[in-house]
Amino acid sequence: MFFVVLAGLLTVGLCVGGGLAGYVGWFVPRQEMAQRKTMLTDWGRPAGFTSDRLVEGDDASQQVYRFTCPEGRCPVDLAERVHDWLTAAGARDAKIEDVTRCVEHGFQYGGPTCTWAWRVDGCRASATTTGLDRVPRGWDRPLVLNVRVEECD
């Protein structure tokens, strides 16, 4: 009788433990991944940028946007486009002066990599501009915006 009760308790414990492990190890990360993907979809992409790729993981989602300036000549409102997108995504501390400096100098080899970080909907988000490809004068120059959403509560 004792062994039957013990076996029953062990079976119930394994079922409850397995269900809990499945919830925490599979269901919750999938829910967070869906939340991050929805946020990135809702934000859209900056005006004129193309969407390179979305990389999703259990801990973070990263979206890469790219803008190419033909023959190295960028539109005069490129910094405004990036700034508008950042503020719409929730980066309230992004100042137009900083974005302008990063966009202008980000195309130079060894130019600054600028990062903005903010919290939105319980998640930590960041956007980083890079444009460090060494290209000769007059060639197309890329500006890359890497957007990362992670650590959702």
matplotlib code that plots the C-alpha trace (Angstrom):
import matplotlib.pyplot as plt

x = [0.0, 2.8, 4.6, 1.4, 0.8, 4.5, 4.3, 1.1, 2.7, 5.9, 3.7, 1.8, 5.0, 6.6, 3.5, 3.3, 7.1, 7.1, 4.2, 5.9, 9.2, 7.4, 5.6, 8.8, 11.2, 9.0, 5.8, 7.1, 10.0, 7.7, 5.3, 8.1, 9.4, 6.0, 5.8, 9.2, 8.3, 5.0, 6.8, 9.3, 6.4, 4.4, 7.4, 7.9, 11.1, 12.5, 11.4, 13.4, 15.2, 15.0, 14.7, 17.6, 16.7, 15.1, 17.0, 15.0, 16.2, 14.8, 16.5, 16.3, 15.1, 17.2, 16.1, 18.6, 17.6, 19.8, 19.9, 22.2, 23.3, 23.8, 27.3, 27.8, 25.2, 22.6, 19.3, 19.4, 16.6, 18.1, 18.9, 15.3, 14.0, 16.1, 15.2, 11.5, 11.6, 13.6, 11.1, 8.1, 9.7, 10.0, 13.6, 12.6, 16.2, 17.2, 18.2, 18.1, 21.6, 23.1, 21.3, 22.5, 26.1, 25.9, 24.4, 26.8, 30.0, 28.8, 29.6, 33.3, 35.6, 36.2, 33.3, 31.2, 28.9, 26.0, 23.6, 20.3, 18.7, 15.2, 12.6, 9.2, 6.4, 8.6, 11.4, 14.8, 15.3, 18.4, 19.3, 22.8, 23.9, 26.9, 28.2, 31.8, 32.2, 35.4, 34.3, 36.0, 34.6, 31.7, 30.6, 27.3, 27.6, 25.4, 24.0, 22.9, 20.5, 20.6, 17.5, 17.5, 14.7, 15.5, 14.9, 11.1, 9.5]
y = [0.0, 2.4, 1.8, 2.4, 5.7, 6.6, 5.8, 7.9, 10.8, 10.5, 10.3, 13.4, 15.2, 14.4, 15.6, 18.9, 19.4, 18.6, 21.0, 23.7, 23.2, 23.3, 26.5, 28.2, 26.7, 26.8, 28.7, 31.9, 32.4, 31.9, 34.5, 37.0, 36.3, 37.1, 40.3, 41.5, 40.7, 42.6, 45.6, 45.6, 45.2, 48.0, 50.3, 49.7, 50.8, 54.2, 56.0, 55.0, 52.2, 48.6, 45.7, 43.3, 40.6, 39.7, 37.5, 36.0, 34.2, 33.2, 36.2, 38.9, 39.9, 42.0, 43.8, 45.2, 48.2, 49.6, 52.8, 53.3, 56.7, 56.6, 57.8, 58.8, 61.5, 61.2, 63.0, 66.1, 64.7, 61.4, 62.3, 63.5, 60.2, 58.3, 60.7, 60.4, 56.7, 56.6, 58.9, 56.9, 53.7, 55.2, 56.6, 59.9, 60.8, 60.8, 64.4, 65.5, 67.0, 63.7, 61.8, 64.3, 64.0, 60.2, 60.0, 62.5, 61.0, 57.4, 57.1, 57.7, 54.8, 54.5, 57.0, 56.8, 54.0, 55.6, 53.8, 54.8, 52.7, 52.9, 50.8, 50.2, 47.9, 46.2, 45.5, 46.9, 48.3, 49.7, 51.1, 51.4, 53.2, 52.0, 53.0, 51.8, 50.2, 51.6, 52.7, 55.1, 58.5, 58.6, 55.0, 54.0, 54.2, 52.2, 53.3, 50.4, 50.7, 47.6, 47.5, 45.1, 44.3, 42.1, 41.4, 41.7, 41.6]
z = [0.0, 0.9, -2.4, -4.4, -2.6, -3.1, -6.8, -7.1, -5.4, -7.5, -10.7, -9.7, -8.8, -12.1, -14.0, -12.1, -12.3, -16.0, -16.6, -14.7, -16.5, -19.8, -18.9, -17.7, -20.2, -23.4, -23.1, -21.3, -23.7, -26.7, -25.3, -24.7, -28.3, -29.7, -27.6, -28.9, -32.5, -32.1, -30.8, -33.7, -36.2, -34.6, -34.7, -38.4, -40.1, -40.5, -43.6, -46.6, -44.9, -45.9, -43.5, -43.7, -41.3, -38.0, -35.7, -32.9, -29.8, -26.4, -24.8, -27.5, -30.9, -33.2, -36.4, -38.9, -41.1, -43.9, -45.8, -48.8, -49.9, -53.6, -54.6, -51.0, -51.1, -48.4, -48.2, -46.0, -43.8, -43.1, -39.5, -39.0, -40.3, -37.8, -35.0, -35.8, -35.8, -32.5, -30.7, -32.1, -30.8, -27.3, -27.2, -25.5, -24.8, -28.4, -29.3, -32.9, -32.5, -31.4, -34.2, -36.8, -35.6, -35.6, -39.1, -40.6, -39.1, -39.0, -42.7, -42.1, -41.6, -37.9, -37.3, -34.2, -33.3, -31.6, -29.3, -27.8, -25.0, -23.5, -21.8, -23.3, -22.4, -19.8, -22.2, -22.7, -26.2, -27.9, -31.4, -32.7, -35.8, -37.8, -41.1, -40.9, -44.3, -45.9, -49.4, -51.8, -52.3, -54.7, -54.0, -52.3, -48.5, -46.1, -42.8, -40.7, -37.7, -35.4, -33.2, -30.2, -27.8, -24.8, -21.1, -21.0, -17.6]

ax = plt.figure().add_subplot(projection="3d")
ax.plot(x, y, z, "-o")
ax.set_aspect("equal")
plt.show()
